Amino acid sequence: MPFIEEVLKYKSISFVGMEKNAGKTQTLNYVLSRLRTFSNIKIALTSIGVDGETTDIVTSTSKPEIEIYPGTTFVTSQALYSQKEIVSAIEEVSNQYTALGKLITAKAITRGKVLLGGPSNNKSLKEFIEKLTQTHDITLVDGALSRKSFGSPSITQAMILSTGASLSASLPVVVKKTKFIYQMTQLPQYQGEYYEELQQIENGIYAITQEGIVDLEIPSLMMIDKYKDKIFTYGKRLFVAGALNDKFVQLLKIQKNPQEIEIIIKDFTKIFAQEDNVIQYLNKGGQIKVLEKTNLIAITANPISPTGYNFNNEEMLEALRKEIPINIYNIKQI
Protein backbone atom coordinates (compact mmCIF):
# COMPACT_ATOMS: atom_id res chain seq x y z
CA MET A 1 0.00 0.00 0.00
CA PRO A 2 2.21 2.85 -1.22
CA PHE A 3 2.12 5.96 1.01
CA ILE A 4 -0.89 4.74 3.05
CA GLU A 5 1.29 4.31 6.12
CA GLU A 6 2.33 7.94 5.66
CA VAL A 7 -1.33 8.99 5.27
CA LEU A 8 -2.16 7.40 8.62
CA LYS A 9 0.27 9.72 10.41
CA TYR A 10 -2.05 12.70 9.92
CA LYS A 11 -5.50 13.73 11.12
CA SER A 12 -6.36 15.65 7.94
CA ILE A 13 -5.15 15.45 4.34
CA SER A 14 -6.06 17.48 1.28
CA PHE A 15 -5.98 16.21 -2.30
CA VAL A 16 -4.84 18.89 -4.71
CA GLY A 17 -4.76 18.74 -8.51
CA MET A 18 -2.39 20.91 -10.53
CA GLU A 19 -4.96 20.84 -13.30
CA LYS A 20 -8.38 19.35 -13.97
CA ASN A 21 -8.17 15.64 -14.84
CA ALA A 22 -4.73 15.25 -13.26
CA GLY A 23 -5.97 12.24 -11.29
CA LYS A 24 -6.88 13.87 -8.00
CA THR A 25 -10.21 12.06 -7.62
CA GLN A 26 -8.63 8.76 -8.63
CA THR A 27 -6.05 9.31 -5.91
CA LEU A 28 -8.74 10.03 -3.35
CA ASN A 29 -10.62 6.87 -4.36
CA TYR A 30 -7.43 4.85 -4.01
CA VAL A 31 -6.81 6.16 -0.50
CA LEU A 32 -10.44 5.56 0.51
CA SER A 33 -10.30 1.98 -0.81
CA ARG A 34 -7.14 1.25 1.16
CA LEU A 35 -8.20 2.93 4.38
CA ARG A 36 -11.38 0.85 4.51
CA THR A 37 -9.24 -2.26 5.07
CA PHE A 38 -8.44 -0.85 8.52
CA SER A 39 -11.69 -1.64 10.33
CA ASN A 40 -10.82 0.43 13.39
CA ILE A 41 -10.24 3.71 11.53
CA LYS A 42 -13.01 6.30 11.47
CA ILE A 43 -12.94 8.23 8.19
CA ALA A 44 -14.54 11.58 7.33
CA LEU A 45 -14.73 13.13 3.87
CA THR A 46 -15.58 16.53 2.47
CA SER A 47 -14.76 18.87 -0.37
CA ILE A 48 -14.17 22.51 -1.09
CA GLY A 49 -16.60 23.51 -3.78
CA VAL A 50 -18.33 20.93 -5.98
CA ASP A 51 -16.62 17.66 -6.81
CA GLY A 52 -17.53 14.08 -7.57
CA GLU A 53 -19.64 14.84 -10.66
CA THR A 54 -19.62 12.20 -13.42
CA THR A 55 -18.96 14.76 -16.15
CA ASP A 56 -16.41 17.52 -15.71
CA ILE A 57 -18.26 20.84 -15.62
CA VAL A 58 -15.36 22.67 -17.29
CA THR A 59 -14.22 20.22 -20.00
CA SER A 60 -17.44 18.17 -20.46
CA THR A 61 -15.36 14.98 -20.27
CA SER A 62 -16.14 11.96 -18.10
CA LYS A 63 -14.37 11.87 -14.74
CA PRO A 64 -14.13 9.44 -11.82
CA GLU A 65 -16.87 9.52 -9.22
CA ILE A 66 -16.12 9.46 -5.52
CA GLU A 67 -16.90 6.08 -4.02
CA ILE A 68 -17.30 5.69 -0.29
CA TYR A 69 -17.83 2.76 2.04
CA PRO A 70 -20.05 1.86 5.00
CA GLY A 71 -19.15 3.81 8.11
CA THR A 72 -17.61 6.77 6.26
CA THR A 73 -18.85 10.18 7.37
CA PHE A 74 -19.25 12.73 4.59
CA VAL A 75 -20.20 16.40 4.38
CA THR A 76 -22.03 17.74 1.34
CA SER A 77 -24.74 20.23 0.38
CA GLN A 78 -28.49 19.57 0.42
CA ALA A 79 -28.84 19.62 -3.36
CA LEU A 80 -26.07 17.08 -3.86
CA TYR A 81 -27.03 14.89 -0.93
CA SER A 82 -30.27 14.01 -2.69
CA GLN A 83 -28.28 12.69 -5.67
CA LYS A 84 -26.24 10.16 -3.70
CA GLU A 85 -26.22 6.51 -4.78
CA ILE A 86 -25.96 5.09 -1.27
CA VAL A 87 -28.07 4.54 1.82
CA SER A 88 -26.94 6.92 4.55
CA ALA A 89 -28.05 8.42 7.84
CA ILE A 90 -28.09 12.18 8.41
CA GLU A 91 -26.18 13.15 11.55
CA GLU A 92 -26.39 16.93 11.35
CA VAL A 93 -27.77 19.74 9.20
CA SER A 94 -25.60 22.83 9.51
CA ASN A 95 -26.84 26.40 9.52
CA GLN A 96 -24.09 27.22 7.03
CA TYR A 97 -25.37 27.83 3.52
CA THR A 98 -23.67 27.24 0.20
CA ALA A 99 -24.97 27.96 -3.29
CA LEU A 100 -26.40 24.42 -3.20
CA GLY A 101 -28.12 24.69 0.18
CA LYS A 102 -27.26 23.84 3.76
CA LEU A 103 -24.40 21.50 4.57
CA ILE A 104 -25.36 18.00 5.64
CA THR A 105 -23.17 15.66 7.65
CA ALA A 106 -24.14 12.02 7.10
CA LYS A 107 -22.77 8.51 7.58
CA ALA A 108 -22.74 5.94 4.78
CA ILE A 109 -24.61 2.71 5.52
CA THR A 110 -23.92 1.08 2.13
CA ARG A 111 -21.12 1.34 -0.40
CA GLY A 112 -21.69 3.70 -3.31
CA LYS A 113 -21.05 6.98 -5.07
CA VAL A 114 -21.58 10.50 -3.80
CA LEU A 115 -21.36 14.07 -5.00
CA LEU A 116 -19.47 16.36 -2.68
CA GLY A 117 -20.15 20.04 -2.22
CA GLY A 118 -18.58 21.07 1.07
CA PRO A 119 -17.83 24.42 2.71
CA SER A 120 -17.26 27.20 0.22
CA ASN A 121 -14.38 29.02 1.93
CA ASN A 122 -11.26 28.29 3.98
CA LYS A 123 -12.67 29.51 7.28
CA SER A 124 -15.76 27.29 7.12
CA LEU A 125 -13.72 24.33 5.90
CA LYS A 126 -11.27 24.70 8.76
CA GLU A 127 -14.14 24.77 11.26
CA PHE A 128 -15.62 21.57 9.80
CA ILE A 129 -12.25 19.82 9.80
CA GLU A 130 -11.60 20.76 13.43
CA LYS A 131 -14.99 19.38 14.39
CA LEU A 132 -14.61 16.18 12.35
CA THR A 133 -11.14 15.41 13.69
CA GLN A 134 -12.53 15.36 17.23
CA THR A 135 -14.55 12.23 16.43
CA HIS A 136 -12.67 10.73 13.46
CA ASP A 137 -9.18 9.37 12.97
CA ILE A 138 -8.68 11.02 9.60
CA THR A 139 -10.47 13.65 7.49
CA LEU A 140 -9.92 13.73 3.73
CA VAL A 141 -10.57 16.94 1.79
CA ASP A 142 -11.13 16.87 -1.97
CA GLY A 143 -10.13 20.13 -3.57
CA ALA A 144 -11.89 21.59 -6.59
CA LEU A 145 -10.77 23.20 -9.86
CA SER A 146 -7.06 22.97 -9.00
CA ARG A 147 -7.34 25.45 -6.17
CA LYS A 148 -4.03 24.91 -4.37
CA SER A 149 -5.10 27.28 -1.60
CA PHE A 150 -7.25 24.47 -0.24
CA GLY A 151 -4.16 22.37 0.28
CA SER A 152 -2.97 25.07 2.59
CA PRO A 153 -1.19 23.83 5.72
CA SER A 154 -3.45 26.11 7.72
CA ILE A 155 -6.38 23.93 6.59
CA THR A 156 -5.01 20.37 6.61
CA GLN A 157 -1.98 18.72 8.19
CA ALA A 158 -0.74 17.12 4.96
CA MET A 159 -1.25 17.18 1.21
CA ILE A 160 -1.14 14.80 -1.77
CA LEU A 161 -0.52 16.46 -5.14
CA SER A 162 -1.73 15.16 -8.51
CA THR A 163 -0.10 16.10 -11.80
CA GLY A 164 0.07 14.69 -15.32
CA ALA A 165 -0.61 15.07 -19.02
CA SER A 166 -3.61 17.35 -18.54
CA LEU A 167 -1.19 20.02 -17.32
CA SER A 168 0.66 20.23 -20.67
CA ALA A 169 1.31 18.22 -23.81
CA SER A 170 5.02 18.72 -23.12
CA LEU A 171 6.54 16.35 -20.55
CA PRO A 172 9.41 18.78 -19.73
CA VAL A 173 6.80 21.46 -18.95
CA VAL A 174 4.88 19.07 -16.67
CA VAL A 175 8.12 18.20 -14.86
CA LYS A 176 9.12 21.86 -14.54
CA LYS A 177 5.76 22.99 -13.16
CA THR A 178 5.45 20.05 -10.78
CA LYS A 179 9.02 20.49 -9.55
CA PHE A 180 8.29 24.14 -8.83
CA ILE A 181 5.30 23.29 -6.63
CA TYR A 182 7.41 20.68 -4.84
CA GLN A 183 10.17 23.28 -4.25
CA MET A 184 7.65 25.72 -2.83
CA THR A 185 6.39 23.11 -0.36
CA GLN A 186 9.99 22.83 0.84
CA LEU A 187 10.47 26.53 1.63
CA PRO A 188 11.98 27.00 5.12
CA GLN A 189 9.72 27.89 8.01
CA TYR A 190 10.09 31.27 9.64
CA GLN A 191 10.76 30.88 13.35
CA GLY A 192 11.88 34.38 14.25
CA GLU A 193 10.36 37.11 16.34
CA TYR A 194 6.64 37.99 16.29
CA TYR A 195 5.60 34.64 14.81
CA GLU A 196 2.25 34.56 16.64
CA GLU A 197 1.49 38.17 15.78
CA LEU A 198 2.19 37.60 12.09
CA GLN A 199 -0.24 34.69 11.98
CA GLN A 200 -3.08 37.02 12.93
CA ILE A 201 -2.46 39.54 10.14
CA GLU A 202 -4.76 39.09 7.13
CA ASN A 203 -3.75 41.91 4.77
CA GLY A 204 -0.91 44.27 3.97
CA ILE A 205 2.89 44.43 3.74
CA TYR A 206 4.97 44.83 6.88
CA ALA A 207 8.58 45.30 7.89
CA ILE A 208 9.86 43.20 10.78
CA THR A 209 12.35 45.14 12.88
CA GLN A 210 13.97 44.72 16.29
CA GLU A 211 11.44 47.20 17.64
CA GLY A 212 8.40 45.41 16.24
CA ILE A 213 6.16 45.01 13.20
CA VAL A 214 5.77 48.12 11.03
CA ASP A 215 2.86 48.54 8.62
CA LEU A 216 4.33 49.93 5.41
CA GLU A 217 0.85 51.19 4.44
CA ILE A 218 1.11 49.85 0.91
CA PRO A 219 -2.47 49.13 -0.25
CA SER A 220 -1.57 46.29 -2.62
CA LEU A 221 1.44 44.66 -4.23
CA MET A 222 -0.32 45.36 -7.54
CA MET A 223 0.63 48.99 -6.90
CA ILE A 224 4.21 48.24 -5.88
CA ASP A 225 5.69 50.38 -8.68
CA LYS A 226 4.21 53.44 -6.99
CA TYR A 227 5.62 52.49 -3.59
CA LYS A 228 8.94 50.86 -4.57
CA ASP A 229 11.00 53.59 -2.85
CA LYS A 230 9.15 52.90 0.40
CA ILE A 231 9.40 49.12 0.53
CA PHE A 232 12.80 48.84 2.29
CA THR A 233 12.46 51.91 4.54
CA TYR A 234 12.62 49.79 7.71
CA GLY A 235 14.95 47.04 6.53
CA LYS A 236 14.89 43.99 4.29
CA ARG A 237 12.85 41.53 6.34
CA LEU A 238 9.28 41.84 5.08
CA PHE A 239 6.02 40.03 5.74
CA VAL A 240 3.48 39.81 2.91
CA ALA A 241 0.09 38.80 4.30
CA GLY A 242 -1.60 38.31 0.93
CA ALA A 243 -0.48 37.02 -2.45
CA LEU A 244 3.14 37.23 -3.59
CA ASN A 245 2.85 38.44 -7.18
CA ASP A 246 5.14 38.86 -10.20
CA LYS A 247 5.51 42.63 -9.89
CA PHE A 248 6.90 42.30 -6.39
CA VAL A 249 9.21 39.36 -7.14
CA GLN A 250 10.58 41.18 -10.19
CA LEU A 251 11.35 44.16 -7.97
CA LEU A 252 13.11 41.90 -5.46
CA LYS A 253 15.36 40.18 -7.97
CA ILE A 254 16.76 43.43 -9.40
CA GLN A 255 17.87 44.73 -6.00
CA LYS A 256 21.60 45.28 -5.50
CA ASN A 257 21.96 42.65 -2.77
CA PRO A 258 18.99 40.27 -3.04
CA GLN A 259 20.71 37.83 -0.68
CA GLU A 260 20.02 40.30 2.14
CA ILE A 261 16.25 40.21 1.50
CA GLU A 262 13.99 37.93 3.55
CA ILE A 263 10.34 37.66 2.51
CA ILE A 264 7.89 35.91 4.82
CA ILE A 265 4.51 34.63 3.64
CA LYS A 266 1.81 32.58 5.34
CA ASP A 267 2.36 29.45 3.26
CA PHE A 268 3.40 28.41 -0.23
CA THR A 269 -0.12 28.75 -1.65
CA LYS A 270 0.28 32.53 -1.39
CA ILE A 271 2.82 32.46 -4.23
CA PHE A 272 1.09 33.65 -7.39
CA ALA A 273 4.26 34.70 -9.23
CA GLN A 274 5.56 32.79 -12.26
CA GLU A 275 7.99 30.02 -11.40
CA ASP A 276 10.84 31.54 -13.44
CA ASN A 277 10.69 34.80 -11.49
CA VAL A 278 10.61 33.04 -8.12
CA ILE A 279 13.45 30.66 -8.98
CA GLN A 280 15.62 33.50 -10.34
CA TYR A 281 15.12 35.45 -7.11
CA LEU A 282 15.98 32.42 -4.98
CA ASN A 283 19.00 31.56 -7.15
CA LYS A 284 20.36 35.07 -6.54
CA GLY A 285 20.31 34.33 -2.82
CA GLY A 286 16.97 35.91 -1.97
CA GLN A 287 14.96 34.22 0.76
CA ILE A 288 11.30 33.26 1.03
CA LYS A 289 10.11 31.74 4.29
CA VAL A 290 6.69 30.51 5.36
CA LEU A 291 4.83 30.68 8.66
CA GLU A 292 3.27 27.27 7.96
CA LYS A 293 5.25 24.54 6.23
CA THR A 294 3.45 22.03 4.00
CA ASN A 295 3.72 18.28 4.52
CA LEU A 296 3.65 17.00 0.94
CA ILE A 297 3.58 13.22 1.40
CA ALA A 298 3.28 11.97 -2.19
CA ILE A 299 2.72 12.94 -5.81
CA THR A 300 0.51 10.99 -8.19
CA ALA A 301 0.92 11.33 -11.94
CA ASN A 302 -1.61 10.63 -14.68
CA PRO A 303 -0.10 10.01 -18.16
CA ILE A 304 -3.47 10.40 -19.90
CA SER A 305 -5.01 13.70 -20.99
CA PRO A 306 -8.77 14.02 -21.67
CA THR A 307 -7.94 15.91 -24.87
CA GLY A 308 -6.44 12.82 -26.46
CA TYR A 309 -2.67 12.75 -25.98
CA ASN A 310 -0.81 10.43 -23.63
CA PHE A 311 2.67 10.16 -22.15
CA ASN A 312 4.60 6.95 -21.95
CA ASN A 313 4.00 5.98 -18.33
CA GLU A 314 7.54 4.84 -17.48
CA GLU A 315 9.08 7.82 -19.25
CA MET A 316 6.80 10.21 -17.34
CA LEU A 317 7.57 8.63 -13.94
CA GLU A 318 11.31 8.51 -14.65
CA ALA A 319 11.37 12.19 -15.68
CA LEU A 320 9.48 13.29 -12.57
CA ARG A 321 11.47 11.10 -10.19
CA LYS A 322 14.75 12.37 -11.62
CA GLU A 323 13.88 15.95 -10.63
CA ILE A 324 11.67 15.51 -7.55
CA PRO A 325 12.92 13.53 -4.52
CA ILE A 326 9.58 12.31 -3.19
CA ASN A 327 7.35 9.25 -3.67
CA ILE A 328 5.70 9.51 -7.12
CA TYR A 329 3.17 7.00 -8.45
CA ASN A 330 0.80 6.36 -11.31
CA ILE A 331 -2.25 5.62 -9.16
CA LYS A 332 -3.73 3.23 -11.72
CA GLN A 333 -0.72 0.95 -11.55
CA ILE A 334 -0.35 0.36 -7.81
C-alpha positions as CSV (number, residue, x, y, z in Angstrom):
1,M,0.0,0.0,0.0
2,P,2.2,2.9,-1.2
3,F,2.1,6.0,1.0
4,I,-0.9,4.7,3.0
5,E,1.3,4.3,6.1
6,E,2.3,7.9,5.7
7,V,-1.3,9.0,5.3
8,L,-2.2,7.4,8.6
9,K,0.3,9.7,10.4
10,Y,-2.1,12.7,9.9
11,K,-5.5,13.7,11.1
12,S,-6.4,15.6,7.9
13,I,-5.2,15.5,4.3
14,S,-6.1,17.5,1.3
15,F,-6.0,16.2,-2.3
16,V,-4.8,18.9,-4.7
17,G,-4.8,18.7,-8.5
18,M,-2.4,20.9,-10.5
19,E,-5.0,20.8,-13.3
20,K,-8.4,19.4,-14.0
21,N,-8.2,15.6,-14.8
22,A,-4.7,15.3,-13.3
23,G,-6.0,12.2,-11.3
24,K,-6.9,13.9,-8.0
25,T,-10.2,12.1,-7.6
26,Q,-8.6,8.8,-8.6
27,T,-6.0,9.3,-5.9
28,L,-8.7,10.0,-3.4
29,N,-10.6,6.9,-4.4
30,Y,-7.4,4.8,-4.0
31,V,-6.8,6.2,-0.5
32,L,-10.4,5.6,0.5
33,S,-10.3,2.0,-0.8
34,R,-7.1,1.3,1.2
35,L,-8.2,2.9,4.4
36,R,-11.4,0.8,4.5
37,T,-9.2,-2.3,5.1
38,F,-8.4,-0.9,8.5
39,S,-11.7,-1.6,10.3
40,N,-10.8,0.4,13.4
41,I,-10.2,3.7,11.5
42,K,-13.0,6.3,11.5
43,I,-12.9,8.2,8.2
44,A,-14.5,11.6,7.3
45,L,-14.7,13.1,3.9
46,T,-15.6,16.5,2.5
47,S,-14.8,18.9,-0.4
48,I,-14.2,22.5,-1.1
49,G,-16.6,23.5,-3.8
50,V,-18.3,20.9,-6.0
51,D,-16.6,17.7,-6.8
52,G,-17.5,14.1,-7.6
53,E,-19.6,14.8,-10.7
54,T,-19.6,12.2,-13.4
55,T,-19.0,14.8,-16.2
56,D,-16.4,17.5,-15.7
57,I,-18.3,20.8,-15.6
58,V,-15.4,22.7,-17.3
59,T,-14.2,20.2,-20.0
60,S,-17.4,18.2,-20.5
61,T,-15.4,15.0,-20.3
62,S,-16.1,12.0,-18.1
63,K,-14.4,11.9,-14.7
64,P,-14.1,9.4,-11.8
65,E,-16.9,9.5,-9.2
66,I,-16.1,9.5,-5.5
67,E,-16.9,6.1,-4.0
68,I,-17.3,5.7,-0.3
69,Y,-17.8,2.8,2.0
70,P,-20.1,1.9,5.0
71,G,-19.2,3.8,8.1
72,T,-17.6,6.8,6.3
73,T,-18.8,10.2,7.4
74,F,-19.3,12.7,4.6
75,V,-20.2,16.4,4.4
76,T,-22.0,17.7,1.3
77,S,-24.7,20.2,0.4
78,Q,-28.5,19.6,0.4
79,A,-28.8,19.6,-3.4
80,L,-26.1,17.1,-3.9
81,Y,-27.0,14.9,-0.9
82,S,-30.3,14.0,-2.7
83,Q,-28.3,12.7,-5.7
84,K,-26.2,10.2,-3.7
85,E,-26.2,6.5,-4.8
86,I,-26.0,5.1,-1.3
87,V,-28.1,4.5,1.8
88,S,-26.9,6.9,4.5
89,A,-28.0,8.4,7.8
90,I,-28.1,12.2,8.4
91,E,-26.2,13.2,11.5
92,E,-26.4,16.9,11.4
93,V,-27.8,19.7,9.2
94,S,-25.6,22.8,9.5
95,N,-26.8,26.4,9.5
96,Q,-24.1,27.2,7.0
97,Y,-25.4,27.8,3.5
98,T,-23.7,27.2,0.2
99,A,-25.0,28.0,-3.3
100,L,-26.4,24.4,-3.2
101,G,-28.1,24.7,0.2
102,K,-27.3,23.8,3.8
103,L,-24.4,21.5,4.6
104,I,-25.4,18.0,5.6
105,T,-23.2,15.7,7.6
106,A,-24.1,12.0,7.1
107,K,-22.8,8.5,7.6
108,A,-22.7,5.9,4.8
109,I,-24.6,2.7,5.5
110,T,-23.9,1.1,2.1
111,R,-21.1,1.3,-0.4
112,G,-21.7,3.7,-3.3
113,K,-21.1,7.0,-5.1
114,V,-21.6,10.5,-3.8
115,L,-21.4,14.1,-5.0
116,L,-19.5,16.4,-2.7
117,G,-20.2,20.0,-2.2
118,G,-18.6,21.1,1.1
119,P,-17.8,24.4,2.7
120,S,-17.3,27.2,0.2
121,N,-14.4,29.0,1.9
122,N,-11.3,28.3,4.0
123,K,-12.7,29.5,7.3
124,S,-15.8,27.3,7.1
125,L,-13.7,24.3,5.9
126,K,-11.3,24.7,8.8
127,E,-14.1,24.8,11.3
128,F,-15.6,21.6,9.8
129,I,-12.3,19.8,9.8
130,E,-11.6,20.8,13.4
131,K,-15.0,19.4,14.4
132,L,-14.6,16.2,12.4
133,T,-11.1,15.4,13.7
134,Q,-12.5,15.4,17.2
135,T,-14.6,12.2,16.4
136,H,-12.7,10.7,13.5
137,D,-9.2,9.4,13.0
138,I,-8.7,11.0,9.6
139,T,-10.5,13.6,7.5
140,L,-9.9,13.7,3.7
141,V,-10.6,16.9,1.8
142,D,-11.1,16.9,-2.0
143,G,-10.1,20.1,-3.6
144,A,-11.9,21.6,-6.6
145,L,-10.8,23.2,-9.9
146,S,-7.1,23.0,-9.0
147,R,-7.3,25.5,-6.2
148,K,-4.0,24.9,-4.4
149,S,-5.1,27.3,-1.6
150,F,-7.3,24.5,-0.2
151,G,-4.2,22.4,0.3
152,S,-3.0,25.1,2.6
153,P,-1.2,23.8,5.7
154,S,-3.4,26.1,7.7
155,I,-6.4,23.9,6.6
156,T,-5.0,20.4,6.6
157,Q,-2.0,18.7,8.2
158,A,-0.7,17.1,5.0
159,M,-1.3,17.2,1.2
160,I,-1.1,14.8,-1.8
161,L,-0.5,16.5,-5.1
162,S,-1.7,15.2,-8.5
163,T,-0.1,16.1,-11.8
164,G,0.1,14.7,-15.3
165,A,-0.6,15.1,-19.0
166,S,-3.6,17.4,-18.5
167,L,-1.2,20.0,-17.3
168,S,0.7,20.2,-20.7
169,A,1.3,18.2,-23.8
170,S,5.0,18.7,-23.1
171,L,6.5,16.4,-20.6
172,P,9.4,18.8,-19.7
173,V,6.8,21.5,-19.0
174,V,4.9,19.1,-16.7
175,V,8.1,18.2,-14.9
176,K,9.1,21.9,-14.5
177,K,5.8,23.0,-13.2
178,T,5.5,20.0,-10.8
179,K,9.0,20.5,-9.5
180,F,8.3,24.1,-8.8
181,I,5.3,23.3,-6.6
182,Y,7.4,20.7,-4.8
183,Q,10.2,23.3,-4.2
184,M,7.6,25.7,-2.8
185,T,6.4,23.1,-0.4
186,Q,10.0,22.8,0.8
187,L,10.5,26.5,1.6
188,P,12.0,27.0,5.1
189,Q,9.7,27.9,8.0
190,Y,10.1,31.3,9.6
191,Q,10.8,30.9,13.3
192,G,11.9,34.4,14.3
193,E,10.4,37.1,16.3
194,Y,6.6,38.0,16.3
195,Y,5.6,34.6,14.8
196,E,2.3,34.6,16.6
197,E,1.5,38.2,15.8
198,L,2.2,37.6,12.1
199,Q,-0.2,34.7,12.0
200,Q,-3.1,37.0,12.9
201,I,-2.5,39.5,10.1
202,E,-4.8,39.1,7.1
203,N,-3.7,41.9,4.8
204,G,-0.9,44.3,4.0
205,I,2.9,44.4,3.7
206,Y,5.0,44.8,6.9
207,A,8.6,45.3,7.9
208,I,9.9,43.2,10.8
209,T,12.3,45.1,12.9
210,Q,14.0,44.7,16.3
211,E,11.4,47.2,17.6
212,G,8.4,45.4,16.2
213,I,6.2,45.0,13.2
214,V,5.8,48.1,11.0
215,D,2.9,48.5,8.6
216,L,4.3,49.9,5.4
217,E,0.9,51.2,4.4
218,I,1.1,49.9,0.9
219,P,-2.5,49.1,-0.2
220,S,-1.6,46.3,-2.6
221,L,1.4,44.7,-4.2
222,M,-0.3,45.4,-7.5
223,M,0.6,49.0,-6.9
224,I,4.2,48.2,-5.9
225,D,5.7,50.4,-8.7
226,K,4.2,53.4,-7.0
227,Y,5.6,52.5,-3.6
228,K,8.9,50.9,-4.6
229,D,11.0,53.6,-2.8
230,K,9.1,52.9,0.4
231,I,9.4,49.1,0.5
232,F,12.8,48.8,2.3
233,T,12.5,51.9,4.5
234,Y,12.6,49.8,7.7
235,G,15.0,47.0,6.5
236,K,14.9,44.0,4.3
237,R,12.9,41.5,6.3
238,L,9.3,41.8,5.1
239,F,6.0,40.0,5.7
240,V,3.5,39.8,2.9
241,A,0.1,38.8,4.3
242,G,-1.6,38.3,0.9
243,A,-0.5,37.0,-2.5
244,L,3.1,37.2,-3.6
245,N,2.9,38.4,-7.2
246,D,5.1,38.9,-10.2
247,K,5.5,42.6,-9.9
248,F,6.9,42.3,-6.4
249,V,9.2,39.4,-7.1
250,Q,10.6,41.2,-10.2
251,L,11.3,44.2,-8.0
252,L,13.1,41.9,-5.5
253,K,15.4,40.2,-8.0
254,I,16.8,43.4,-9.4
255,Q,17.9,44.7,-6.0
256,K,21.6,45.3,-5.5
257,N,22.0,42.7,-2.8
258,P,19.0,40.3,-3.0
259,Q,20.7,37.8,-0.7
260,E,20.0,40.3,2.1
261,I,16.2,40.2,1.5
262,E,14.0,37.9,3.6
263,I,10.3,37.7,2.5
264,I,7.9,35.9,4.8
265,I,4.5,34.6,3.6
266,K,1.8,32.6,5.3
267,D,2.4,29.4,3.3
268,F,3.4,28.4,-0.2
269,T,-0.1,28.8,-1.6
270,K,0.3,32.5,-1.4
271,I,2.8,32.5,-4.2
272,F,1.1,33.7,-7.4
273,A,4.3,34.7,-9.2
274,Q,5.6,32.8,-12.3
275,E,8.0,30.0,-11.4
276,D,10.8,31.5,-13.4
277,N,10.7,34.8,-11.5
278,V,10.6,33.0,-8.1
279,I,13.5,30.7,-9.0
280,Q,15.6,33.5,-10.3
281,Y,15.1,35.5,-7.1
282,L,16.0,32.4,-5.0
283,N,19.0,31.6,-7.1
284,K,20.4,35.1,-6.5
285,G,20.3,34.3,-2.8
286,G,17.0,35.9,-2.0
287,Q,15.0,34.2,0.8
288,I,11.3,33.3,1.0
289,K,10.1,31.7,4.3
290,V,6.7,30.5,5.4
291,L,4.8,30.7,8.7
292,E,3.3,27.3,8.0
293,K,5.2,24.5,6.2
294,T,3.5,22.0,4.0
295,N,3.7,18.3,4.5
296,L,3.6,17.0,0.9
297,I,3.6,13.2,1.4
298,A,3.3,12.0,-2.2
299,I,2.7,12.9,-5.8
300,T,0.5,11.0,-8.2
301,A,0.9,11.3,-11.9
302,N,-1.6,10.6,-14.7
303,P,-0.1,10.0,-18.2
304,I,-3.5,10.4,-19.9
305,S,-5.0,13.7,-21.0
306,P,-8.8,14.0,-21.7
307,T,-7.9,15.9,-24.9
308,G,-6.4,12.8,-26.5
309,Y,-2.7,12.8,-26.0
310,N,-0.8,10.4,-23.6
311,F,2.7,10.2,-22.1
312,N,4.6,6.9,-22.0
313,N,4.0,6.0,-18.3
314,E,7.5,4.8,-17.5
315,E,9.1,7.8,-19.3
316,M,6.8,10.2,-17.3
317,L,7.6,8.6,-13.9
318,E,11.3,8.5,-14.6
319,A,11.4,12.2,-15.7
320,L,9.5,13.3,-12.6
321,R,11.5,11.1,-10.2
322,K,14.7,12.4,-11.6
323,E,13.9,15.9,-10.6
324,I,11.7,15.5,-7.6
325,P,12.9,13.5,-4.5
326,I,9.6,12.3,-3.2
327,N,7.4,9.3,-3.7
328,I,5.7,9.5,-7.1
329,Y,3.2,7.0,-8.4
330,N,0.8,6.4,-11.3
331,I,-2.2,5.6,-9.2
332,K,-3.7,3.2,-11.7
333,Q,-0.7,1.0,-11.6
334,I,-0.4,0.4,-7.8
